Amino acid sequence: MSSVTLQSVRKTWGSFEALKSLDLHIPDGEFLVLLGPSGCGKSTTMRIIAGLEEVSSGTLLFDKEDVTRVHPRRRNVAMVFQNYALYPHMTVAENIGYPLKVTGVDKAKAREQVLDAARKVDLTDYLQRLPKDLSGGQRQRVALARALVRDPRVFLLDEPLSNLDAKLRVAMRAEIKHLQRSIGVTMIYVTHDQIEAMTLADRIVLMNKGQIQQVGTPDEIYDDPANLFVAGFIGSPPMNFITGEVADGVFRAPGVIVPGAPGRGPATLGFRAEDVTLSPSGAFQGTVFEVEPTGEATYLVVEVGGARAMLRTDKKHRPALGSPVAFDVPASQCLFFNPSDGLRIRRPAPHLQQVIA
């Protein structure tokens, strides 16, 4: 097992800059998720760590060893792909043991390592089956076991659950997280699925356009987004945004008055659907555009402040379309952003507020 450090790592193809001077440290034994939309650079980052792509500039370290120009085979990195990449003519045992066969490991020792890896992913009863006789989840476990059998320094997973149905993805998430905790290996996981990221990660690296937007625990990313991109990407439904103006500490937009706002001038107010409380005298006044029952809750799409916002309400709540609706959001859950650069406008620390006063 190893820590992984990227120092000013860039990747370009001609004039296109896929990664823009990435700096990132992944401690030994951490489960790190690279998250972001398609084309954000997350898979390129993983391929650089694996040695499948060369850096244009910068340094890659495993622990304190510079592996920037080291051949992929010598890095001892295991990678699991979304399509499993199993050999259809080989049994489960042969698929798991293939990396040991090509490196010339003694047959008796290889057999022990295959059994050990199979036990870790609960495949001991399937070792003589062919991939075509397995379910999608079982095939994914074979791919995990094949990676584990090498005792890798770093474990890389590239969208490993994207080919599974929704129910199986939930089950496999739990299995992968349990596996990582039990073996303590450094695991780097690429996904565009925020639910996977939130449920699996010790830390999330949220990327966009070849740059890191924010690094933090799932709670930090969700509760304390650094900019509009992070706030809008994380959360289901995504954060609501209303653009208005701050003057004398009050944010105003059509039908919206929120005191205690930081900064001055144009601002974008953000709040989440679950933080809303319906109230006839609420600071937010709008009209119901649509009603969306989900069983556990009813979501209202509300036209308010010149935008549309999603509100989470009681599952039995069914207001008429076009009817007025008023609600409040706790001041602590109202976030403000600069609309020009998207960066968060933060309230002064309490001791600074006293000085300003």
Beta strands, then each sheet from edge to edge (+ up, - down):
strand 1: 4-13
strand 2: 16-26
strand 3: 31-35
strand 4: 57-62
strand 5: 65-66
strand 6: 77-80
strand 7: 154-158
strand 8: 186-191
strand 9: 203-208
strand 10: 211-216
strand 11: 240-247
strand 12: 250-253
strand 13: 256-259
strand 14: 265-271
strand 15: 277-278
strand 16: 284-293
strand 17: 298-304
strand 18: 307-313
strand 19: 324-328
strand 20: 335-337
strand 21: 344-345
sheet 1: 2+ 1- 4+ 5-
sheet 2: 6+ 7+ 8+ 3+ 9+ 10-
sheet 3: 13+ 12- 11+ 14- 20+ 21-
sheet 4: 15+ 19- 16+ 17- 18+
end
